[in-house]
């Protein structure tokens, strides 16, 4: 929970976390990315091993965060919520 608080404090605007939204539509991980043009574009940024594990676990963790403005955001996909938050936090160190 501390890392989530840290991410929230670093962002000037919103932080959104969605877990398994694809299941609301009875979709698999693959179907979700193929049926949604925006998600399909995001697929290019997901490491192959992470995507394969997402499919294996039928789990999508999506962290969308707005560090500076309400229109500029980043999106992280993962199968593990803690790792997704860690990745989001590391983007601040890279800047």
DSSP file (Angstrom, degrees, kcal/mol; ACC not computed):
  #  RESIDUE AA STRUCTURE BP1 BP2  ACC     N-H-->O    O-->H-N    N-H-->O    O-->H-N    TCO  KAPPA ALPHA  PHI   PSI    X-CA   Y-CA   Z-CA
    1    1 A X     >        0   0    0      0, 0.0     4,-2.3     0, 0.0     5,-0.2   0.000 360.0 360.0 360.0 -29.5    0.0    0.0    0.0
    2    2 A X  H  >  +     0   0    0      1,-0.2     4,-2.3     2,-0.2     5,-0.1   0.891 360.0  50.6 -64.3 -39.0    3.0    2.3    0.6
    3    3 A X  H  > S+     0   0    0      2,-0.2     4,-2.4     1,-0.2    -1,-0.2   0.884 109.1  51.2 -67.4 -37.5    4.1    2.1   -3.0
    4    4 A X  H  > S+     0   0    0      2,-0.2     4,-2.6     1,-0.2    -2,-0.2   0.927 110.1  49.6 -63.7 -44.0    0.6    2.9   -4.2
    5    5 A X  H  X S+     0   0    0     -4,-2.3     4,-2.6     1,-0.2    -2,-0.2   0.904 109.8  52.0 -60.1 -41.0    0.5    6.0   -1.9
    6    6 A X  H  X S+     0   0    0     -4,-2.3     4,-1.8     2,-0.2    -2,-0.2   0.919 109.9  48.4 -61.9 -43.9    3.9    7.0   -3.3
    7    7 A X  H  X S+     0   0    0     -4,-2.4     4,-1.2     2,-0.2    -2,-0.2   0.928 111.9  49.4 -61.8 -45.5    2.6    6.8   -6.9
    8    8 A X  H  < S+     0   0    0     -4,-2.6     3,-0.5     1,-0.2    -2,-0.2   0.914 111.2  49.6 -60.5 -43.3   -0.5    8.8   -6.0
    9    9 A X  H  < S+     0   0    0     -4,-2.6    -1,-0.2     1,-0.2    -2,-0.2   0.811 108.6  52.9 -67.5 -29.9    1.7   11.5   -4.3
   10   10 A X  H  < S+     0   0    0     -4,-1.8     2,-0.4    -5,-0.2    -1,-0.2   0.728  96.7  81.0 -76.8 -21.6    4.0   11.7   -7.3
   11   11 A X     <  -     0   0    0     -4,-1.2    56,-0.2    -3,-0.5    57,-0.2  -0.721  62.3-158.9 -92.3 131.4    1.1   12.3   -9.7
   12   12 A X  S    S+     0   0    0     55,-1.7    55,-0.2    -2,-0.4     2,-0.1   0.711  83.7  22.8 -75.6 -20.4   -0.4   15.7  -10.1
   13   13 A X  S    S-     0   0    0     53,-1.9    -2,-0.1     1,-0.3    53,-0.1  -0.362 107.8 -25.7-127.8-152.9   -3.5   14.1  -11.5
   14   14 A X        -     0   0    0     -2,-0.1    52,-2.4    51,-0.1     2,-0.4  -0.067  34.5-159.5 -72.2 158.2   -5.3   10.7  -11.4
   15   15 A X  E     -A   65   0A   0     50,-0.2     2,-0.4    -4,-0.1    50,-0.2  -0.994  15.1-172.5-130.1 124.7   -4.1    7.2  -10.9
   16   16 A X  E     -A   64   0A   0     48,-3.2    48,-2.9    -2,-0.4     2,-0.5  -0.975   6.1-171.4-124.0 130.4   -6.4    4.4  -12.1
   17   17 A X  E     -A   63   0A   0     -2,-0.4     2,-0.4    46,-0.2    46,-0.2  -0.985   4.2-177.6-122.9 124.9   -5.9    0.7  -11.5
   18   18 A X  E     -A   62   0A   0     44,-2.6    44,-3.0    -2,-0.5     2,-0.5  -0.982   5.6-166.3-121.5 131.1   -8.0   -1.9  -13.3
   19   19 A X  E     -A   61   0A   0     -2,-0.4    42,-0.2    42,-0.2    60,-0.0  -0.973  70.0 -16.4-121.4 120.5   -7.7   -5.6  -12.6
   20   20 A X  S >  S+     0   0    0     40,-3.0     3,-1.1    -2,-0.5     4,-0.4   0.810  71.6 154.1  61.0  37.3   -9.3   -8.1  -14.9
   21   21 A X  G >   +     0   0    0     39,-0.3     3,-1.1     1,-0.2     4,-0.3   0.782  67.6  68.1 -61.1 -26.6  -11.7   -5.8  -16.7
   22   22 A X  G > >S+     0   0    0      1,-0.3     5,-2.0     2,-0.2     3,-1.3   0.796  88.8  64.4 -64.2 -28.1  -11.6   -8.2  -19.7
   23   23 A X  G X 5S+     0   0    0     -3,-1.1     3,-1.5     1,-0.3    -1,-0.3   0.747  86.4  70.4 -69.4 -22.7  -13.4  -10.7  -17.6
   24   24 A X  G < 5S+     0   0    0     -3,-1.1    -1,-0.3    -4,-0.4    -2,-0.2   0.732 106.2  40.4 -63.7 -20.5  -16.5   -8.4  -17.4
   25   25 A X  G < 5S-     0   0    0     -3,-1.3    -1,-0.3    -4,-0.3    -2,-0.2   0.163 116.4-112.4-112.8  15.3  -16.9   -9.2  -21.1
   26   26 A X  T < 5 +     0   0    0     -3,-1.5     2,-0.3     1,-0.2    -3,-0.2   0.856  70.0 146.3  54.9  38.5  -16.1  -12.9  -20.9
   27   27 A X      < -     0   0    0     -5,-2.0    -1,-0.2     1,-0.0     2,-0.1  -0.743  46.9-131.3-103.5 152.1  -12.9  -12.3  -22.9
   28   28 A X     >  -     0   0    0     -2,-0.3     4,-2.2    -3,-0.1     5,-0.1  -0.409  38.1 -99.7 -82.6 172.9   -9.5  -13.9  -22.7
   29   29 A X  H  > S+     0   0    0      2,-0.2     4,-1.9     1,-0.2     5,-0.2   0.936 125.8  49.0 -59.6 -46.6   -6.4  -11.8  -22.5
   30   30 A X  H  > S+     0   0    0      1,-0.2     4,-2.0     2,-0.2     5,-0.2   0.922 110.3  50.1 -60.7 -45.4   -5.8  -12.3  -26.2
   31   31 A X  H  > S+     0   0    0      1,-0.2     4,-2.4     2,-0.2    -1,-0.2   0.892 107.3  55.9 -61.1 -39.2   -9.3  -11.4  -27.1
   32   32 A X  H  X S+     0   0    0     -4,-2.2     4,-0.9     1,-0.2    -1,-0.2   0.934 110.8  42.5 -59.6 -47.0   -9.2   -8.3  -25.0
   33   33 A X  H  < S+     0   0    0     -4,-1.9    -1,-0.2     1,-0.2    -2,-0.2   0.819 117.1  47.1 -72.8 -29.3   -6.1   -7.0  -26.9
   34   34 A X  H  < S+     0   0    0     -4,-2.0    -1,-0.2    -5,-0.2    -2,-0.2   0.792 112.7  48.0 -81.0 -27.6   -7.4   -8.0  -30.3
   35   35 A X  H  < S+     0   0    0     -4,-2.4     2,-0.6    -5,-0.2    -2,-0.2   0.592 104.7  63.8 -89.8 -10.5  -10.9   -6.5  -29.8
   36   36 A X     X  -     0   0    0     -4,-0.9     4,-2.7    -5,-0.2     5,-0.2  -0.935  66.7-158.4-119.3 109.7   -9.8   -3.1  -28.5
   37   37 A X  H  > S+     0   0    0     -2,-0.6     4,-1.7     1,-0.2    -1,-0.1   0.857  94.5  49.5 -57.3 -38.0   -7.8   -1.0  -30.9
   38   38 A X  H  > S+     0   0    0      2,-0.2     4,-1.8     1,-0.2    -1,-0.2   0.935 113.5  45.6 -66.7 -45.2   -6.2    1.1  -28.2
   39   39 A X  H  > S+     0   0    0      1,-0.2     4,-1.6     2,-0.2    -2,-0.2   0.857 107.8  58.4 -65.2 -35.0   -5.2   -2.0  -26.2
   40   40 A X  H  < S+     0   0    0     -4,-2.7     4,-0.5     1,-0.2    -1,-0.2   0.895 106.7  47.8 -63.1 -38.5   -3.9   -3.6  -29.3
   41   41 A X  H >< S+     0   0    0     -4,-1.7     3,-1.1     1,-0.2     4,-0.3   0.891 109.1  54.3 -65.6 -39.4   -1.5   -0.6  -29.8
   42   42 A X  H >< S+     0   0    0     -4,-1.8     3,-1.9     1,-0.2     4,-0.4   0.787  92.1  73.9 -64.3 -27.6   -0.5   -0.9  -26.1
   43   43 A X  G >< S+     0   0    0     -4,-1.6     3,-1.3     1,-0.3    -1,-0.2   0.808  84.2  66.4 -57.6 -31.0    0.4   -4.6  -26.7
   44   44 A X  G <  S+     0   0    0     -3,-1.1    -1,-0.3    -4,-0.5    -2,-0.2   0.776 100.5  50.2 -61.3 -26.5    3.5   -3.4  -28.6
   45   45 A X  G <  S+     0   0    0     -3,-1.9     2,-0.5    -4,-0.3    -1,-0.3   0.473  88.8  96.9 -93.5  -2.9    4.9   -2.0  -25.3
   46   46 A X  S <  S-     0   0    0     -3,-1.3    32,-0.1    -4,-0.4    30,-0.0  -0.757  80.6-117.3 -91.9 128.7    4.3   -5.2  -23.2
   47   47 A X     >  -     0   0    0     -2,-0.5     4,-2.6     1,-0.1     3,-0.3  -0.344  23.3-121.2 -62.4 143.6    7.3   -7.5  -22.8
   48   48 A X  H  > S+     0   0    0      1,-0.2     4,-2.6     2,-0.2     5,-0.2   0.881 110.9  50.4 -56.3 -44.7    6.7  -10.9  -24.3
   49   49 A X  H  > S+     0   0    0      1,-0.2     4,-1.8     2,-0.2    -1,-0.2   0.866 111.3  49.3 -65.9 -34.4    7.3  -12.8  -21.1
   50   50 A X  H  > S+     0   0    0     -3,-0.3     4,-2.4     2,-0.2    -2,-0.2   0.933 111.9  48.5 -67.6 -45.6    4.9  -10.5  -19.2
   51   51 A X  H  X S+     0   0    0     -4,-2.6     4,-2.3     1,-0.2    -2,-0.2   0.909 110.2  51.3 -61.7 -42.5    2.2  -11.0  -21.9
   52   52 A X  H  X S+     0   0    0     -4,-2.6     4,-2.4     1,-0.2    -1,-0.2   0.891 111.4  47.7 -62.5 -39.3    2.7  -14.8  -21.9
   53   53 A X  H  X S+     0   0    0     -4,-1.8     4,-2.4     2,-0.2    -1,-0.2   0.870 108.4  55.1 -70.1 -36.2    2.2  -14.8  -18.1
   54   54 A X  H  X>S+     0   0    0     -4,-2.4     5,-2.0     2,-0.2     4,-1.0   0.929 111.3  45.1 -59.3 -44.8   -0.8  -12.6  -18.4
   55   55 A X  H  <5S+     0   0    0     -4,-2.3     3,-0.3     2,-0.2    -2,-0.2   0.920 111.9  51.8 -65.0 -43.7   -2.3  -15.1  -20.8
   56   56 A X  H  <5S+     0   0    0     -4,-2.4    -2,-0.2     1,-0.2    -1,-0.2   0.894 119.8  34.4 -60.2 -41.7   -1.4  -18.1  -18.6
   57   57 A X  H  <5S-     0   0    0     -4,-2.4    -1,-0.2     2,-0.2    -2,-0.2   0.521 101.3-131.0 -90.3  -7.1   -3.0  -16.5  -15.5
   58   58 A X  T  <5 +     0   0    0     -4,-1.0     2,-0.4    -3,-0.3    -3,-0.2   0.926  64.4 135.4  51.2  48.1   -5.9  -14.9  -17.5
   59   59 A X      < -     0   0    0     -5,-2.0     2,-0.5    -6,-0.2    -1,-0.2  -0.990  37.6-175.7-133.2 128.8   -5.0  -11.7  -15.6
   60   60 A X        -     0   0    0     -2,-0.4   -40,-3.0    -3,-0.1     2,-0.5  -0.982   2.3-173.6-124.0 119.3   -4.6   -8.1  -16.8
   61   61 A X  E     -AB  19  78A   0     17,-3.3    17,-2.1    -2,-0.5     2,-0.5  -0.962   9.6-171.8-107.0 124.1   -3.5   -5.4  -14.3
   62   62 A X  E     -AB  18  77A   0    -44,-3.0   -44,-2.6    -2,-0.5     2,-0.6  -0.973   8.0-173.6-121.6 122.5   -3.6   -2.0  -15.9
   63   63 A X  E     -AB  17  76A   0     13,-2.8    13,-2.8    -2,-0.5     2,-0.5  -0.967   4.8-178.1-115.2 118.0   -2.2    1.1  -14.2
   64   64 A X  E     +AB  16  75A   0    -48,-2.9   -48,-3.2    -2,-0.6     2,-0.3  -0.972  10.5 176.2-117.0 125.7   -2.9    4.4  -15.9
   65   65 A X  E     -AB  15  74A   0      9,-2.3     9,-2.4    -2,-0.5     2,-0.6  -0.970  28.3-149.1-138.7 149.6   -1.4    7.4  -14.3
   66   66 A X        +     0   0    0    -52,-2.4   -53,-1.9    -2,-0.3   -54,-0.3  -0.851  18.2 175.6-117.6  90.5   -1.2   11.1  -15.0
   67   67 A X  S    S+     0   0    0     -2,-0.6   -55,-1.7   -56,-0.2    -1,-0.1   0.835  77.4   5.6 -70.2 -32.8    2.1   12.5  -13.6
   68   68 A X  S    S+     0   0    0      4,-0.5     2,-0.3     1,-0.3    -1,-0.1   0.754 124.5  15.6-122.9 -38.7    1.9   16.1  -14.8
   69   69 A X        -     0   0    0      3,-0.6    -1,-0.3     1,-0.0     3,-0.3  -0.918  69.4-111.4-139.4 162.0   -1.4   17.0  -16.5
   70   70 A X  S    S+     0   0    0     -2,-0.3     3,-0.1     1,-0.2    -3,-0.0   0.503 117.1  43.9 -74.4  -0.8   -4.9   15.6  -16.9
   71   71 A X  S    S+     0   0    0      1,-0.1     2,-0.7    -5,-0.0    -1,-0.2   0.575  98.4  74.4-115.5 -13.8   -4.3   14.8  -20.6
   72   72 A X        +     0   0    0     -3,-0.3    -3,-0.6    -6,-0.0    -4,-0.5  -0.884  63.9 158.4-104.4 115.7   -0.8   13.3  -20.5
   73   73 A X        -     0   0    0     -2,-0.7     2,-0.3    -7,-0.2    -7,-0.2  -0.872  32.1-143.4-134.5 165.1   -0.7    9.8  -19.1
   74   74 A X  E     -B   65   0A   0     -9,-2.4    -9,-2.3    -2,-0.3     2,-0.4  -0.908  14.4-152.8-121.8 153.7    1.2    6.6  -19.0
   75   75 A X  E     -B   64   0A   0     -2,-0.3     2,-0.4   -11,-0.2   -11,-0.2  -0.995   6.8-169.4-133.4 130.9   -0.2    3.0  -19.0
   76   76 A X  E     -B   63   0A   0    -13,-2.8   -13,-2.8    -2,-0.4     2,-0.4  -0.968   4.2-164.1-118.3 132.0    1.5   -0.1  -17.5
   77   77 A X  E     +B   62   0A   0     -2,-0.4     2,-0.3   -15,-0.2   -15,-0.2  -0.933  24.8 140.8-112.7 141.3    0.1   -3.6  -18.1
   78   78 A X  E     -B   61   0A   0    -17,-2.1   -17,-3.3    -2,-0.4     3,-0.1  -0.952  55.0-123.7-160.9 175.6    1.2   -6.5  -16.0
   79   79 A X  S    S+     0   0    0     -2,-0.3     2,-0.5   -19,-0.2   -19,-0.1   0.481  98.7  60.3-102.5  -9.6   -0.1   -9.7  -14.4
   80   80 A X     >  -     0   0    0      1,-0.1     4,-2.1   -19,-0.1     5,-0.2  -0.979  69.2-153.0-126.0 122.1    1.1   -8.6  -10.9
   81   81 A X  H  > S+     0   0    0     -2,-0.5     4,-2.2     1,-0.2     5,-0.2   0.883  96.2  50.4 -64.4 -39.7   -0.2   -5.4   -9.3
   82   82 A X  H  > S+     0   0    0      1,-0.2     4,-2.5     2,-0.2    -1,-0.2   0.911 111.3  48.1 -65.6 -41.1    2.9   -4.7   -7.2
   83   83 A X  H  > S+     0   0    0      2,-0.2     4,-2.3     1,-0.2    -1,-0.2   0.867 110.1  53.0 -66.9 -35.2    5.2   -5.1  -10.2
   84   84 A X  H  X S+     0   0    0     -4,-2.1     4,-2.1     2,-0.2    -2,-0.2   0.916 110.7  46.2 -65.2 -42.7    3.0   -2.8  -12.2
   85   85 A X  H  X S+     0   0    0     -4,-2.2     4,-2.7     2,-0.2    -2,-0.2   0.908 111.2  52.8 -66.4 -41.1    3.2   -0.1   -9.5
   86   86 A X  H  X S+     0   0    0     -4,-2.5     4,-2.3     1,-0.2    -2,-0.2   0.916 109.4  49.4 -58.1 -43.3    7.0   -0.6   -9.2
   87   87 A X  H  X S+     0   0    0     -4,-2.3     4,-1.1     2,-0.2    -1,-0.2   0.902 110.4  50.0 -64.3 -41.0    7.3   -0.1  -13.0
   88   88 A X  H >X S+     0   0    0     -4,-2.1     3,-0.6     1,-0.2     4,-0.6   0.930 111.5  48.7 -62.9 -44.6    5.2    3.0  -12.8
   89   89 A X  H >X S+     0   0    0     -4,-2.7     3,-1.2     1,-0.2     4,-0.8   0.874 105.7  57.8 -63.5 -37.0    7.4    4.4  -10.0
   90   90 A X  H 3X S+     0   0    0     -4,-2.3     4,-1.4     1,-0.3     3,-0.3   0.771  93.4  68.0 -66.9 -23.4   10.5    3.6  -11.9
   91   91 A X  H <X S+     0   0    0     -4,-1.1     4,-0.7    -3,-0.6    -1,-0.3   0.786  95.7  55.8 -66.1 -25.1    9.3    5.8  -14.8
   92   92 A X  H << S+     0   0    0     -3,-1.2    -1,-0.2    -4,-0.6     3,-0.2   0.841 105.6  50.8 -73.3 -32.6    9.8    8.8  -12.5
   93   93 A X  H  < S+     0   0    0     -4,-0.8    -2,-0.2    -3,-0.3    -1,-0.2   0.791 107.3  54.6 -72.3 -28.3   13.4    7.8  -11.9
   94   94 A X  H  <        0   0    0     -4,-1.4    -1,-0.2     1,-0.2    -2,-0.2   0.714 360.0 360.0 -77.7 -20.8   14.0    7.6  -15.6
   95   95 A X     <        0   0    0     -4,-0.7    -1,-0.2    -3,-0.2    -2,-0.1   0.477 360.0 360.0 -77.5 360.0   12.7   11.1  -16.3
